[in-house]
Each structure stands twice: as structure tokens, then as C-alpha cells.
């Protein structure tokens, strides 16, 4: 008998616990999509168009997996060498679970895969430059958290790591394998962390003391301290965002919002801003299960890198 993956078990429990009053779901990734470009939200959440994984996303997912497994080791064994030893086995596991990742590299060019694994190991060096995992005992890793806001909206997502101090203070930690903060990317990253902070505040009654971004490529740390008043405003923002999504769905009106992020979009060929034409709006979208996002797996760790 094959064991059910831990993330799938978390997903099943979260779905089973959805209150009867809830009629919609939103993750930070999809919320950020709509804020960035409503048409991108439509392509991903309504049309559900396939997207090819990029080398950068795969590297982010791999590094997240290694850092999660690193904390399975005894504290004294969490060394750079031990982390490096986890890279190849974790990549093999990811490829077995997601065979499409193997297509990122030419099978006839083993040097491509080897260089990819070396680049992941290099990012781990950036991690050890900013943290000593031997001194940490995370309370949760890759944990699915969720809360209901406005009585009807389920907000949810996966934390990279949650640290709990002896006095009960919370620190939310998010690993970023891209470069040091750029304005557009930093705003999206902080939006994601505020999303998690809101969930923790609503479910545990504690405002996280620190929201921490670890930029591994440049070995930089970005700390942010929210407060209850800010999270209350953010909650109103999230609810208003979902109301805008509902309105756009009812009107079948998701317009593109060109920006620097268009350079990384998989769907330029279908975007009017690039001379394309979106597919017909799905007839089933208006009558679709409003909790479908709650019952499908949110973006995996590293997918937004």
C-alpha cells in the first residue's frame, strides 16, 4: 500500500474542515495573479491552461524540498555538506512525482542536469550564509494553513516555515531563490507573507512578530513586522479583491495589465497586449464549484520563484 503524501493528507483535512458557510476560496498565489494581471488569473484559475515548468521554478522547488528535509536531521547534522548530499536524491524524487520536470534537460546532455544541481547547491550556500539551522527547531514546515474571513471566504496556503519562540512569538519564514528584492517582486512576496500572517492571526489570535524573506541567491534577509491594525486593513483588501474576482467572472471580463512581469508569462500568445486572442470563456465557469480552488492543491513551494 502506497502512503498518501503528507501534503495531500493536509489538503484532505483542510477540505473536510471547510465550514458550510464558505462559498469561495483564495490562495495568495491566485490573489497575487489577479492583482498583477486579471487575465493571468483567468488563464490559470478559470481556463486552467497548462504551463511549462521553468528551470528557475524547478530549482526553487528543489531548494525548498532540500531545506524541508534538512530539518529532519539531528541539529548537529544540519551542515552545508549534509544539505548538498540531499540535492540529487530530492531531485530524483521530484522527477518521479512530476515526470514533466525531466523534459527541462536534454537526455543526451547529462551536463545540463549536473549544472542545474550545482546551481541548486550554490543557493544552499546562500542559505547557510544567513542562518545556522543547527540553532533552529521549526514548529512547522511546508504546512497548509487556512482561515475563514468575512464568513464566506476561505483563505489558505503553504508556509515554508514557522518558528515559535519560547514566549509564543511567531516568525514566518519564506525562502526565495531569485535575486535580492526588486520592487515588483518584493511587493508580491510581502503580499504572500501578509496573507499567511492574516491566517495565523485569525486562527491563533497572535500577530506574527516577524515576516522574514530569505533571498538565497544574494544571501540577504528582509524582515517585516506587521501589526493588528495593518492585518485588519489587509483582510478588507483580500475580501475586496475576491469581490472584484467575482464581478469579473460574472461579466466574463478579465483584462490584461501589462508590466515587467509579462516577460515571464507563459501565455503571451493568447494575450491581446501581444496581438493574441484569449480562448472562448468557459461555459461552465459561472456554474463551477466555487470551492474548486480549495479542493485543488495550491502552488507548490518554489513555484513562484
N, C-alpha and C positions, 0 to 999 in steps of 0.2 A: 504493500500500500504506500502510495506517494504522499508525503506530508504536504499539507497546504502551506504555501509561502506565508511568512509572518505578515507581510503587507496585505495579502488577500484576507487573512484572518481579521486583521484590523478593519479592513474595508467592510467585511460582512457584519462585524459587530456594530460599526458605525451606522450602517444601513438599518440594522434591526432596531437601533435605538432612536431613529428619527421620529419625533412627535407627530401625532396625527394632524396638528395644525399647520405643519410645514408644507408649503406647496412649491418651493423653489430651492435651488442650491447654487452656491457660487464658490469657486476656489480663487485664491489670489492670482494664479496664472491667467485664468479666464477673465477675471476682473481687470487685470492689467492689460490684457489683449484689447478689451473694449475701450479702455482709456487711451491706449496707444493708437488704435485704428478700429472703428466699429466693423469695417469689412473683414478685417483679420479675425475678429471674434466670430463673425458669421461663418467664414470659411472653416474655422476649427470646431466650433461648437454646434452649428446648425447643419452645414453641408458635410461636416466631418471629413474634409478632404485629407487624403494621406499626405504625409510629409516625410521626405527622406531624412534620416538622421545625419547630422553633420559630424565631421571629425571632432569639432570643438564640443558638441553636445555629448558625444561618446566619451571623450576624455573627462568631461565634468562628471558624468555618471560613474565612470570607473574610479575617479579620485574619491567621490562620495562613498562608494562601496568600500574602498580600502580604509578610509577613515572610520567608517562604521565598524568594520571588522577589527580594526586596531584596538578598540576599546574592549574587545572580547579577551584580549591577552592580559595576563597579570600586569600590574602597574610597572614593575621593573622591566618588563619585556617590551614596552612600547617605545622602541628605539627607531631611528631612521632606517637601520638595516632591516628590522622586522617589518616595517611598513613596505620597504622595497620588495621584500620577499612575497608580499601579498598581491603585488600588482598583476603578475602573469596569471595566477590562479583565479583572481577575481575577474580578469578579462575573459578567461575561458568560461567561467560561469555565466557572465553576461551574454556572451555569444551563444551559449547553449540555450539560454532563456529567450534571446532575441536574435534569431539567425540573420536578420537583415543587417546586423552590425558587421558581419563578416564581409559584406559586399563593399564596405568602405575602403578596403585594401585589395589590391590585385593579388590573387592567389599565387601568381607567378613571380611576385616580388616580395619575398619574405622580409626584406629590409624595411619595407613600408610599415609593417606591423611592429617590427623591432624598434623603429624610430618613434612610433606612436607610444609604445610602452615606456621608452626612455623619457619622452616628454612628460608623461604622467608621473614618473618617478621624480622628475625635476620639480614639479609642482608640490610634491610631498616635501621636498626640501624647503620650499617656502612656508609650508605649514609649521615645520619644526623650528623655523626661524622666529615665529611669533607665539608659539605655545609649546609647553612641555607637557605632553599627555600623561607622563608618569605622575603628575601632581593633580590630575583631574579624575573625577569619578562622575561622569554624566548621569543624570537622573533618567533621561530618555534620549533615544537616538532613532532617527527616521520614524518618528511617532506621528500617527494620524490623530489630529485633534479637530474638534468641531464644536460649534455653539449655534444656538438659535437666536437671531436678532429680529426685532420688530414682529415677533410671534410667528412669522411665516417664512423667514429666510434662513436656511442652513448655510453657514459659512464654515469652510473646512480646508485643511491642507496638511502637508507633511513638514514637520520640523526637522532640520538637520540634527540639531542637538539642543537639549535643555539642561542647564546646570542649575542646581538648587543649593544655595548656601546654607550653613547651619542655622542661620536666623530666618530661613524660609524665603529669602530673596531669590528671584528668578532671573536668569540670564539666558536669552535666546541667542543661539549662535548659528550663523549661516555661512557655509563655505562657498566662495566664489573663485572659480578657476580662470576667469577672464582677467583683464588688466585692472590696474588701480582705478578708483572711481572716475567715471565720466558723468557729466551732469544727467544725461538721459538715463543711463544705466543705474546710477546711484539712486535716482528718484524711484525707479521701478523696484530696486532692491529694498529700499526703505518702505515702500508701499507694502511689499510682501511681508516684511517683518512687523509692521504695524497691524497687519491682518492677523498674524499669529498672536500678537500682544493683546488684541481685542478678544480673541477666542479665550486666551488664558485668563484675562480679567473677568470675562463673563462666566466662565466655568469654575474658576478657583478663587475669585474675589481678590486677586492680587495683580497689581500692575507690575509687569516686569521692570526690574531696576535698570537693566541694560539690554539693548538690542545690538548685537555685535556682528559685523560683517568682517570676515577674514578673506582678504584678497591674496590668494596664494601665489599668483604669478609674480607679484611685486612685494610680497611679504609685508603687507600693510594691514592695519586694523582700523576699522571705523566703528566707533561706539556712539550710540544714540540713546538718550534717556527720555522715555515718554512719561506723561502724567495722565491722571484720570480724565481731566477736562479735555485733553487732546484726543484721547481714545473715544470719548463720547462724541466729539465732533467727527472723528473718523468713522464711527458707526453710522452717523447720519449720512456721511458721504457714501458709504458702501450701500446703504439702503436706497439712496437716491440713484446710485449707479445701476442697481438692479432694476429700479423702476424705469430708467432710461432704456435698459435692455428689453424689458417687456414691451415698452412702447415701440421700439424699433422693430421687434418681432411682429407685433400686431400690424404695423404698417408695411412690413417687409422692406424696411428702409435702413440699410446698413451702408453708410458712405465711407469711402476711403479717406484716410487722413495722412497724406504723405509726410514723411520725416526721414531723418538719417537712418532710422531703423529699417526702412524699405530695402536697404542693401542686403539685409539678411533674410528677407521674406521668401518663402517657397512658392508664393502664388502670384508673382508679378504678371505672369502670362494671362491671368484672369482678372487683373485689376484695371479698371478704367483709367487710372492715373498713368498706366504704362501701355495704353492702347488696347487693353484686353476687355473681355466681356464676362461677367460672372455667370455661372450656370443658373438655370431657372430656380427660383426659390422653391425649396422642397414643399410639396403639398401637405406633407404630414407635420410640418414644423409647428403650425398653430395648435394642433391637437396632440402633440408629442407629450410624453410623460414629463411633467415639469421637474421631476427629481432625477431625470436621467443622468445629469452630471453628478448627482450624489451617489449614483449606483455604478458609475464607471470610475476607473482608477484615475486619480488626479495625476498631474505631470510628475514623472519620476524625478528623484533627486538629480540635479545636474542638468535637467532638460532645458532650463532657461539660461544656461551659461552662454 
